[in-house]
Amino acid sequence: MSFTVSGASVFRRFVFTVVPCLFLLVCGQGCGRMQPSPLAASDSLFAAVYADYLLLSGVADPGGRPVPEERSTREIDLLLERHGLPPREFGKLVERYRSRPELWRVVLDEVRSKLKKRQS
């Protein structure tokens, strides 16, 4: 039994299953934030890719409550390619964030920071 995993399928599964739950968890944390530690280069790269994806899909639209638009496999592959993040590395990072929610919170803070900078 053999199968291949494209960057887009891993990305899509991650975005539409794990991210909404984790995003709500992080948003509901309130004022008691821990100081973010410096991110590794791969984590900063992931944050940049994810921020771009949110902008591309309409999720980060500041006006109203946007409905996420599903992006094509080609668009997602191009996004990963533009940032120089191979699909396999992307998948490894997703797994790392699943097993380390505290790191995921720090990465999401970086994503929010990038979105604020781009939207202002």
C-alpha positions in Angstrom: 0.0 0.0 0.0 1.6 3.2 -1.1 0.4 6.8 -1.2 1.8 10.2 -1.5 1.0 13.2 0.5 0.9 16.5 -1.3 1.7 19.7 0.6 -1.8 21.0 -0.3 -3.6 18.0 1.2 -1.7 18.2 4.5 -2.2 22.0 4.5 -5.9 21.8 3.8 -6.5 19.1 6.5 -4.5 21.1 9.0 -6.2 24.4 8.2 -9.8 23.1 8.3 -9.5 20.8 11.3 -6.8 21.8 13.8 -6.3 25.5 13.2 -9.8 26.7 14.1 -9.7 24.9 17.4 -6.3 26.1 18.2 -7.0 29.6 17.1 -10.0 29.8 19.4 -8.0 28.4 22.3 -5.3 31.0 21.8 -7.8 33.8 21.4 -9.5 32.9 24.6 -6.4 33.1 26.7 -6.9 36.6 27.9 -4.3 38.8 29.5 -2.3 36.0 31.2 0.2 35.6 28.3 3.6 34.1 28.7 6.5 35.9 27.1 7.1 34.5 23.6 10.4 32.9 23.1 12.4 33.5 20.0 11.2 31.3 17.2 13.4 29.0 15.2 13.8 30.0 11.6 11.5 27.1 10.5 8.8 28.3 12.9 9.0 31.9 11.6 8.8 30.6 8.0 5.7 28.6 8.9 4.2 31.7 10.5 4.8 33.7 7.3 3.3 31.0 5.1 0.2 30.7 7.4 -0.3 34.5 7.5 -0.2 34.6 3.7 -2.6 31.7 3.5 -5.0 33.5 5.9 -4.8 36.6 3.8 -5.2 34.7 0.5 -8.2 32.7 1.7 -10.0 35.7 3.2 -9.9 34.5 6.8 -7.9 37.5 7.9 -10.3 40.0 6.3 -10.7 42.8 8.9 -14.1 43.8 7.6 -16.8 41.7 9.1 -16.9 37.9 9.5 -15.3 36.4 6.4 -16.1 33.0 5.1 -12.9 31.1 4.3 -12.4 30.3 0.7 -10.8 26.9 0.0 -7.7 27.4 -2.1 -6.7 25.0 -4.9 -3.9 22.5 -4.5 -1.9 24.5 -7.1 -2.3 27.8 -5.1 -1.2 26.1 -1.9 1.8 24.5 -3.6 2.8 27.8 -5.1 2.5 29.5 -1.7 4.8 26.9 -0.1 7.2 27.2 -3.0 7.2 31.0 -2.8 8.3 30.8 0.8 10.8 27.9 0.1 9.0 25.5 2.5 8.9 21.9 1.1 5.6 20.1 1.7 7.4 17.4 3.7 8.9 20.0 6.0 5.5 21.6 6.3 4.0 18.3 7.4 6.8 17.8 10.0 6.1 21.3 11.4 2.4 20.6 11.6 3.1 17.4 13.6 5.4 19.3 15.9 2.8 21.9 16.7 0.2 19.2 17.4 2.5 17.7 20.0 3.7 21.0 21.4 0.7 23.4 21.9 2.8 25.9 23.8 5.0 26.3 20.7 1.9 26.6 18.5 0.7 29.5 20.7 3.9 31.3 20.1 3.8 30.7 16.4 0.2 32.0 16.3 1.3 35.1 18.1 3.9 35.6 15.3 1.1 35.0 12.7 -1.1 37.7 14.4 1.9 40.1 14.5 2.5 39.5 10.7 -1.1 40.0 9.9 -1.3 43.3 11.9 1.7 44.6 10.1 0.3 43.7 6.7 -3.1 45.1 7.3 -2.0 48.4 8.8 
